[in-house]
Amino acid sequence: MKSQVAKQQATYESGDTKALLFLEQANQIITFKHGQALFEAVLESKMSLWIAQAGHDDFTWIAGERHQQTLLSFQQLVEKYN
């Protein structure tokens, strides 16, 4: 069984469009590689939470409290820089 690993990345600047991506590394419908490409394509402010064991429909359950923490962090960034 793989260990549950979460990776969080954030870049942000004042006035930019903000993007938040949740990436499920075990997702077999929308592949992790596709999610990474979307994250890389966002040129402005962005934040992501990557969960190793999450699939397409169990991200919130697997991510647990980290999901809500990331949402709150993103909200704080948007409020701070807008």
N, C-alpha and C positions, 0 to 999 in steps of 0.2 A: 504494500500500500504506500503510495507516494505521501510524503509529508505535505501538510497544508501550508503553502507558502503564499504570502501576500506581498505584492510589490506596489508601492504607491509612488507616483511621479507627479510633480507639479512644476509648471512654469507659468508666470503671469506678469503682466505689465498693465499699468493704468490705461484705461480707455480701450483696451483690446476687447474683441469678442471672446467670451469665455466658453470653454467646452469641457464637459465632464464625461469620461468614458469608463464604463465598467467592463472589464474584459475577463471572460471565463476561459481559462486555459484548457479545459476539458470539453468545450463546446464543440459538438460535431455538426451543428447546423450552420453556424457562422464561425468559421475557424479562427483560432487565436491569431494566426498569421494575418488574416484579413483585419482583425481588430488592431493589431500592431500597425498595419499600414494606414488605417484611419487615424490612429494617434499621431503617427509621424506626419501625416498630411496636414494636420492642424498646425498652422504656422504661428498662431497667436496664443494667448493664454489658455492653458489646458491643465487638467488634472485627471488622473486615472487611478483606478484600483484594480489590480490584477489578482485573481484568486485561482490558484493552481488546480484545485479539485472541482471547481464549479463547472456545471454544464449549462445548457441553454435555458433551463427552466428552474434551476435551484440556486441561483447566485445569492439571493437575499438570505436564504437559509444557511448556505455554506459560509458566506461572508460574516454573518452574525452582526455583532456590534460594529465591526469595521465599516459596514455599509452605511449605517446611520452616521458614524463619525465622519466619514468621507463626505456625505451629503452636507453635514453641518459645516465642515471646513470649506467646502466649495461655496456655500451660501455666504460665509464670512468673507471670503475673497471677493465675491461679486459685490457685496455691500461696501467693502473697503475701497475697491478700485473703481466704483461707479459713482 
